[in-house]
């Protein structure tokens, strides 16, 4: 998993509320267990017409949004089923962060496990971001995970919440297994110490 420290990127906006996981990655694409290749099918029912041709007015199909790494979405993003393919598809497409006023809990947890930052902002900041993007397409914002700050073009900083465990994992590019493996020296030291104590207690009395 790629570490997430500071990200500066243009932003693409999809101002729809309650975007569910079936809209993010439709069920017909869930046969794979690989994380790669799903980006092509991200928002498939919105990105392509019935003939499989890109829909010109959908934001992800517009040339100025190619390479964008931050998605600005409506409220309650990622509701619906628990499919982990949803964050897989977003990451495979190239997104590193999604900004919304709220996320479905299961989607949020799956996103964090896969290096995708679900960034929650207040309603006023949310509205301001949509307005800024509408007025100035192509503007860039910065996300500083270490200070948990969203830095707007005018320099204003907006803090966002994230628990310490997931913050450390994202900063260091670790999934849950990687985090545990990193603790191997401490685990081995504890086991050695514990074995010594057990052996001492098991000695027969004189």
C-alpha positions in Angstrom: 0.0 0.0 0.0 1.4 3.4 -1.0 2.0 5.7 2.0 -0.3 8.8 2.2 1.5 11.8 3.6 0.7 15.0 1.7 -1.4 15.1 -1.4 -1.9 18.1 -3.7 -4.3 17.5 -6.6 -7.1 18.9 -8.7 -10.6 17.9 -7.6 -13.4 16.3 -9.6 -16.9 16.8 -8.2 -19.9 14.5 -8.3 -22.5 16.4 -6.2 -24.9 13.4 -5.9 -26.0 12.4 -2.4 -26.2 8.7 -1.3 -23.9 7.3 -4.0 -24.1 3.6 -3.1 -21.5 0.9 -3.8 -23.6 -0.5 -6.7 -23.2 2.8 -8.4 -19.5 3.0 -7.6 -18.9 -0.5 -9.0 -22.0 -2.4 -10.4 -22.5 -6.0 -9.2 -21.7 -7.5 -12.6 -18.0 -6.6 -12.1 -17.6 -8.4 -8.8 -16.5 -11.7 -10.1 -12.9 -10.8 -9.8 -10.9 -11.1 -6.6 -8.1 -8.9 -8.0 -7.7 -5.3 -7.0 -6.4 -4.2 -10.4 -8.5 -3.5 -13.5 -11.6 -2.3 -11.7 -10.9 1.3 -12.3 -12.1 0.9 -15.9 -15.5 -0.1 -14.6 -15.8 2.7 -11.9 -19.2 4.3 -12.1 -19.8 2.2 -15.2 -23.5 2.9 -15.5 -22.8 6.6 -15.4 -19.6 6.7 -17.5 -20.8 4.7 -20.4 -24.0 4.5 -22.5 -25.8 1.3 -23.5 -23.3 0.8 -26.4 -20.4 1.0 -24.0 -19.3 4.5 -25.3 -18.1 7.1 -22.8 -20.8 9.6 -21.8 -19.2 13.0 -22.6 -20.8 15.0 -19.8 -19.9 12.7 -17.0 -17.1 14.3 -15.0 -14.6 11.4 -15.1 -14.8 11.4 -18.9 -13.9 15.0 -19.3 -10.3 15.6 -20.4 -9.6 18.2 -17.8 -10.3 15.7 -15.0 -7.9 13.0 -16.2 -5.3 12.2 -13.5 -7.4 13.8 -10.7 -6.7 12.1 -7.3 -9.4 13.7 -5.1 -13.1 13.1 -5.5 -15.6 15.5 -4.0 -18.9 13.7 -3.5 -22.3 14.4 -2.0 -23.4 13.3 1.5 -23.5 9.6 2.7 -21.0 8.4 0.1 -20.5 4.6 -0.1 -23.9 3.4 1.3 -25.4 0.1 0.3 -23.6 -3.2 0.2 -20.3 -4.0 1.9 -18.4 -4.8 -1.3 -14.7 -4.1 -0.9 -14.5 -3.8 -4.7 -15.8 -0.2 -4.3 -12.6 1.3 -2.8 -10.6 -1.1 -5.0 -12.2 0.5 -8.1 -11.6 4.1 -6.8 -8.0 3.4 -6.0 -7.3 1.6 -9.2 -8.8 4.6 -11.1 -6.3 6.8 -9.3 -8.1 8.3 -6.5 -6.3 8.7 -3.1 -9.1 10.6 -1.2 -12.8 11.2 -1.3 -14.3 14.2 0.4 -17.9 14.2 1.7 -19.9 15.3 4.7 -20.4 11.6 5.8 -19.5 8.1 4.7 -21.2 4.7 5.3 -19.3 3.0 8.0 -18.5 -0.2 6.1 -17.3 1.7 3.1 -15.2 4.0 5.3 -13.5 1.0 7.0 -12.9 -0.7 3.6 -11.4 2.5 2.2 -9.0 3.0 5.0 -7.8 -0.7 4.7 -7.0 0.0 1.0 -5.2 3.3 1.2 -8.1 5.5 0.3 -8.7 8.4 2.6 -12.4 9.2 3.4 -12.2 12.8 4.4 -15.2 14.3 6.3 -15.8 18.0 6.2 -18.5 20.3 7.6 -21.4 21.5 5.5 -20.0 25.0 5.0 -16.7 23.7 3.7 -18.4 21.2 1.5 -20.5 23.9 -0.1 -17.5 26.1 -0.5 -15.5 23.4 -2.3 -18.3 22.8 -4.8 -18.5 26.6 -5.4 -14.8 26.9 -5.9 -14.6 24.1 -8.4 -17.6 25.5 -10.3 -15.9 28.9 -10.5 -12.4 27.7 -11.1 -12.2 24.2 -12.7 -8.8 22.7 -12.3 -8.0 24.3 -8.9 -5.8 22.3 -6.6 -6.2 21.6 -2.9 -3.8 19.9 -0.5 -4.4 17.2 2.1 -1.9 17.0 4.9 -2.6 13.7 6.8 0.0 14.3 9.5 -1.7 17.5 10.7 -5.1 16.2 9.5 -5.6 19.4 7.5 -7.4 20.1 4.3 -5.7 23.2 2.8 -7.9 25.3 0.5 -6.5 27.5 -2.3 -6.8 30.7 -0.1 -4.6 29.0 2.5 -7.4 28.3 5.0 -6.9 25.0 6.8 -9.8 22.8 7.8 -9.1 19.9 10.1 -10.7 16.5 9.6 -11.0 13.5 11.9 -9.2 10.1 11.7 -8.4 7.6 14.4 -4.8 7.2 15.3 -4.5 3.5 14.2 -5.7 4.2 10.7 -3.7 7.4 10.5 -0.5 5.6 11.3 -1.2 2.8 8.8 -1.9 5.3 6.0 1.1 7.4 6.8 3.4 4.3 6.7 1.6 2.5 3.8 0.6 -0.4 6.0 -2.5 -2.6 6.0 -3.6 -4.3 9.2 -1.4 -7.4 8.6 1.5 -5.1 7.8 1.0 -3.2 11.0 1.1 -6.5 13.0 4.2 -7.8 11.2 6.0 -4.5 12.0 5.5 -5.3 15.6 7.3 -8.7 15.2 10.4 -7.7 17.4 8.2 -6.6 20.3 6.0 -9.7 19.9 9.0 -12.0 19.9 10.5 -10.2 22.9 7.2 -10.6 24.8 7.0 -14.3 23.9 10.6 -14.8 25.1 10.0 -13.0 28.3 6.7 -14.9 28.9 8.4 -18.3 28.2 11.1 -17.5 30.8 8.5 -16.6 33.4 6.5 -19.8 32.7 9.7 -21.9 32.9 10.6 -20.3 36.3 7.1 -21.0 37.7 7.2 -24.6 36.6 10.4 -25.5 38.4 9.8 -28.0 41.2 10.0 -26.8 44.8 13.1 -27.9 46.7 
